[in-house]
């Protein structure tokens, strides 16, 4: 008799568990370009590996060869939302001469993909939901941009930039002249 009373309670618990389970959200399509494998470079960058937003592997940042620019951003960051299209213009203007990567940090894939698609941002982007890179760099504010010269020397710029500021920082820290 006791089993007859317990069985409906167990059945109800199983049904309720199924009703309250959080459905999984499908992965949004990536607006970002695939990440190219990076030849060993011996830079000052931290030894952090991050997944490419497109899901096609990981990039070990310490292997990145300069000159390079790495822009760290998040879709919820107002200054990032203004700066990221300027970084995309840099990527377009320097294709083949400068590696330009985005790093979406402490964000959701859905929000980042939506922002990228809405604003025409398509440069290769790494996904860092756990803030590995900003933690390793000691970065506390977004956006932040890392410049790496051909010798592997790194400089971290911790403020948002417009086209003129970015042009000057690229010249100063990578040695490349660009027009944005």
Secondary structure in CASP SS format (residue, H / E / C, confidence):
PFRMAT SS
TARGET T0000
AUTHOR 0000-0000-0000
METHOD secondary structure of the structure
MODEL  1
X C 1.00
X H 1.00
X H 1.00
X H 1.00
X H 1.00
X H 1.00
X H 1.00
X H 1.00
X H 1.00
X H 1.00
X H 1.00
X H 1.00
X H 1.00
X H 1.00
X H 1.00
X H 1.00
X H 1.00
X H 1.00
X H 1.00
X H 1.00
X C 1.00
X C 1.00
X C 1.00
X C 1.00
X C 1.00
X C 1.00
X C 1.00
X C 1.00
X C 1.00
X C 1.00
X C 1.00
X C 1.00
X C 1.00
X C 1.00
X C 1.00
X C 1.00
X C 1.00
X C 1.00
X C 1.00
X C 1.00
X C 1.00
X C 1.00
X C 1.00
X C 1.00
X C 1.00
X C 1.00
X C 1.00
X C 1.00
X E 1.00
X E 1.00
X E 1.00
X E 1.00
X C 1.00
X C 1.00
X C 1.00
X C 1.00
X C 1.00
X E 1.00
X E 1.00
X E 1.00
X H 1.00
X H 1.00
X H 1.00
X C 1.00
X C 1.00
X C 1.00
X C 1.00
X E 1.00
X E 1.00
X E 1.00
X E 1.00
X E 1.00
X E 1.00
X C 1.00
X C 1.00
X C 1.00
X C 1.00
X H 1.00
X H 1.00
X H 1.00
X H 1.00
X H 1.00
X H 1.00
X H 1.00
X H 1.00
X H 1.00
X H 1.00
X H 1.00
X H 1.00
X H 1.00
X H 1.00
X H 1.00
X H 1.00
X C 1.00
X C 1.00
X C 1.00
X C 1.00
X C 1.00
X E 1.00
X E 1.00
X E 1.00
X E 1.00
X E 1.00
X E 1.00
X E 1.00
X C 1.00
X C 1.00
X C 1.00
X H 1.00
X H 1.00
X H 1.00
X H 1.00
X H 1.00
X H 1.00
X H 1.00
X H 1.00
X H 1.00
X H 1.00
X H 1.00
X C 1.00
X C 1.00
X C 1.00
X C 1.00
X C 1.00
X E 1.00
X E 1.00
X E 1.00
X E 1.00
X C 1.00
X C 1.00
X C 1.00
X H 1.00
X H 1.00
X H 1.00
X H 1.00
X H 1.00
X H 1.00
X C 1.00
X C 1.00
X C 1.00
X C 1.00
X C 1.00
X C 1.00
X E 1.00
X E 1.00
X E 1.00
X E 1.00
X E 1.00
X C 1.00
X C 1.00
X C 1.00
X C 1.00
X C 1.00
X E 1.00
X E 1.00
X E 1.00
X E 1.00
X C 1.00
X C 1.00
X C 1.00
X C 1.00
X C 1.00
X H 1.00
X H 1.00
X H 1.00
X H 1.00
X H 1.00
X H 1.00
X H 1.00
X H 1.00
X H 1.00
X H 1.00
X H 1.00
X H 1.00
X C 1.00
X C 1.00
X C 1.00
X C 1.00
X C 1.00
X C 1.00
END
